[in-house]
Structure formats: structure tokens, C-alpha cells
Amino acid sequence: MKIESHVLSKGYNPEWSEGSVKSPIFMSSTFVFRNAQEGKRFFEIAYGKVTQEPTEQLGLIYSRLNNPNMQILEERLALLEETEDAAVFESGMAAISTVMLTHLRPGDVLLFSNPIYGGTHHFIHHFLTSIGVIVRSIGVLETSDEIMKTLREEGLSDKVKMIYVETPANPTNTLFDLADLGRLKDVLQRECEHPVFYVVDNTYLGPIWQKPMVFGADLVCYSATKFLNGHSDIIAGAVMGKTEHVSAVKGLRTFLGSMMSPHTAWVLTRSLETLYLRMNRQGENAFKVYEFLKGQPQISRVLFPGQSDDARQRRIYAEQCLGAGAMISFEVRGGEKAAFAVLDALKMIKLAVSLGSNESLAQHPFTMTHADVPDDEKNNLGLTEGLIRLSVGIEHPDDIIEDLRQALEAIV
């Protein structure tokens, strides 16, 4: 079956639940073993004391370790990302922070793309540095050769433990070259005596419009709150990748207790059934909105993947992306005052953070999602006071455009 068909049934058999077409919500905290030997075996596998046989299923133990709703969802997410395994969390930041804490120790170096989501930026700069992790940002113009040269000059090339990249970047839509960063990982791996993990935040374009695993990523992270769910009614996170890499993340998740609840897993599983319909409609709408915005006199620039004046950005888009997505950022002339006037004048589009929802959302990154990023850093990255981030929804495109048209008229 094609993925969009298979995702409707993967991991669930109606015969297991009285013929129910949809899986029920399993609110159990614990599960009964058929006998003591079975319980022993399940725990041995769960704690890594023995190796699970290829055809052996890990039985249900306790919902902090596994739960039917969580397992069904993880199988479907792995299918969508075309990976071996997945792990789900109660938030995107729980997923991201657990991945980093699984592999980073004091003295390790984390390379991260910049700009990046404000919450990730805060965790990197305020928590990881406090426990002794060395952090270095990667600029969009830097090539793998240039990054290696800088690392060697600083004596850090053999200390890099993780490359973490978010592309397109939030909120500038800047594209980082996943293939080139994959080459960077390979070069670093030859210089290090430890594994180097390559992690990609695929929230903006995945799993339909971008496949990081093709370019050598070890793990792919999501704020599943966004496009994967799309209904603005849950907070969730996910990590996908090879079984060996996901298993390490699941191991720490067990003891941090950041696993997804059965209800959240059930809701997100429901949302995946319409993922292709929603995201494709949003992508179609976004291109029409981009075409409108780029010709408006109140706007100085429109940032949308694949539509850059920069030849390198266009090349990366052609080689890496299967679609432009539904996120548009645009800068209005007049700075914060003008941006606020536009946001306050919107009627149908909601003034709210988050993204990827059925309804269109707009916000002001400089003072909202990226408020904690130093102002000089924001300005250097093109994240200006006049920038508005728009998440295009599934409404009729004419209505989205008309709302933007009348809102832009509020600039005086």
C-alpha cells in the first residue's frame, strides 16, 4: 500500500478490541501478565538485560514504558518518516531535550543551526551550557569545509557529539543544506573516538515535503503539536530514526517520565489520517498567499522556501525539498508599530503562536516566540521587528488573502 493508505491501519487489528474500527483509548496504568515468567521476560527486554528476538513482541508492562495507543502511534509515525522506529512525548521540547540529554555530556560540543526555534535556543543556551556542554552555532552561509576549519582552529573537532539542524529555520524559512551537513558528520566521525549524532528538526516540512534520513540524519525530531496533529488541541512531540538510536532515547524517556499519555496518542493517531489532505491543501493555499504578498507595497520582503533570490538557497530547495510547505514570513515597512497594526487588524486569521494548524495563525517572532534571543542576534539573522510569521491554514485561499489585504491597509 501507499503510505497514505497504510497509515490508516498500521499497528491495529479490530479483532483485538471487539471489532472496533478505531482503537479505543487504553487508560490503564498497568497490564496483567499471563504468568510470572512472561513478566520476567518483558522486564529483561525493557531494561536491555537480554536481546529481543527478531520476531518477538515486547509485551505490555506499565504505561510509563509502553501503552497500546502509544505503540500504534509510534508505528504509524515511523511509517510516515520511513524509519525503523519512533518515540512520542508530551511536547516537542520534551522530544528535543530528551534527544540532547541522551547523548550530550559536560565537555561535549553541540553544533546547532541558527536561527532556530526560540524554545530550543533557550534550552541550548541556558540549560546545556549550565551543565558544561559547549555550544557553537552554524550559519546558513557556512559550508562543511568552513565549519571544520573553524572547529580545528578552536581545538574542538574531536569533541563534537551532535549536529542539530532545523530547516527551514524558524522563522526566516532559511534552508540549511542537509547533504552538506551529512558530509560534515562523516568527516567529524573520522576524527572522533565517539559517535557523532546528526539530528534534524523536521517540523516545518515533514514528513511529506522533506526526508532528512535520505541525507544521513540519525534522528528526526518533531513538535507533533504542529502539522502532524493540525487541530490546535494537543501538545505533543516525536522522534524517529533507526531502532538503535530511538531505543536510547526511549530509555531516557522511561526515567524522565515524559512519555505521551494514552489520550494524546489517540488524538494524534486520529489526526494522522488526514495528514496528506491537510498538508497538501495548506501547501496549495500558501503558494497563493505568497503570490499575493510579494506584490504588496507595504511589504519589503517575503520569505518562502524555494522563492529566494539566492542561487544557493534555490539549489538546496531543488535538491532537498519536495514542497515549500505552509509557513510564510514577511517583513512590513515600519518595524514593530506597523507589524502590530497588521496583526491587530486581522479578522479571520488568529493572532496566536504555534503553527501547522487547520486555522491560519500569525504572530510576531521578535517579541513573542523568539523574545529570549538577544536583539542583536535576531537582527543579524534577519529576524527583524517588522517580521510577521504566518502559518497558512485550510480555509479558502481567497478569504486568507482578503484578510491579509485589509490588515495591510491598517499600516499608516
Phi, psi and omega in degrees: 000152170292155185301318183295340174273314184297327184294345179284341185228348185306130172084001182221136176239120181306333180296338180287343186223059174057027178081006180300127180300319178255147177297136172289171175270120181267096184274010181293139173275332183218162186229144185279132173274148178289330176199170184295323180298321177297315178301318178300313182298316181300316181291324178299320179289315183300325182262008175073020180281334175225163180269132179289134178291151184306323182261006185272134177264133173284118182288170181283138183238297190199139191291354171283337179262310180203157184204144182306315181296320179294319182291319177300313180298315182297322177296321182286324177293320177298322177298313181296320182273353182060048178239175182280329187207168178212156175226137183244151187225168181283352174199162175297320179292329175296320178295312183295312183294325179292320176300314182292318181290335177295325190244344185259136178230163177308132181095342176287156177252131173252123171263128181225146179286149180219127012283163182212161180309139185302322179294320177294318178302316181295314181299318180295311188278332185257329180259306184302319179294330182289340178256011172095009175282134179270126184244138178224130180273152177247125177274154185294335181274349183281133175268168179299323178297318181293321179296316179298319179300315180295316180298319179293321179297326180271358181070031185245358188298331181268004181250356181291128181247334184211140168250122182238120183229138175246118180214132354301150182287143177267119008249013189273352182064018177293137181261127173264144186279101184294323180294318180293321178290331173295322176294322177300316179300317181297319179293315179298320182299327179288338181264345185257152176263010180226163177295145172248124184261132182251113187238136181235129170276113187252021187301320186291321188241346186271164356268006186273319191259359180202137183234085183300330182298332179297333184260015173098007179296145176272321181222147177238128182252152177220144154274101183288352173303328192277240186299322183302320177268304170077003185242005179056034183234001174216162169249132184200158177220161181209152175225133179233154178165195176295152183305316183298324181281319179292324181299321178296320178293319178297325179300315178289324178303321181303319186266342170279338179072030183259023180292159181283144178285155179303319181296315179298318179298319180296315180297316181292324176299318175302316185294327182297336182295334180251013186303310182296318179298312183295309186292323178294321176294317179297319178297317178297316178298317184298320180295322178294321178294318177302314180301324177289311187296324187294345180256008184272131184293336180285350186251130181270333178199150177236128184251113184212128184307135178087354184244027182277154172284345183278125183297323181294320178296321178294322179296314180301317180300314182296325184273338194243329190252144177260357179185164185274344180087197185231018180252126179232134170243140179219146182253123178267148178287132179115005173066211185300319182301314181292319180298316179296323179298318179295312182299319181289340182270350180296141182249310180269316180293131184278136174274095184200151174281183190083177186196171176076012183272165176301324179270146178288139182230143177225147179205174184247096186303321185304320184252356184242266187298332182245028182299329184280344179287132180307140185302319181295325177293317179299314181296322179294332182269000181083013179266084191266172180290342178267003186276133176242134176257126182243125172258115186276130183264201185258009177299172176295132184301328179297325181287322177298314181296318180296322178296318178294322180299312182289329178291321178297334178289348179285345180287126179239000000 
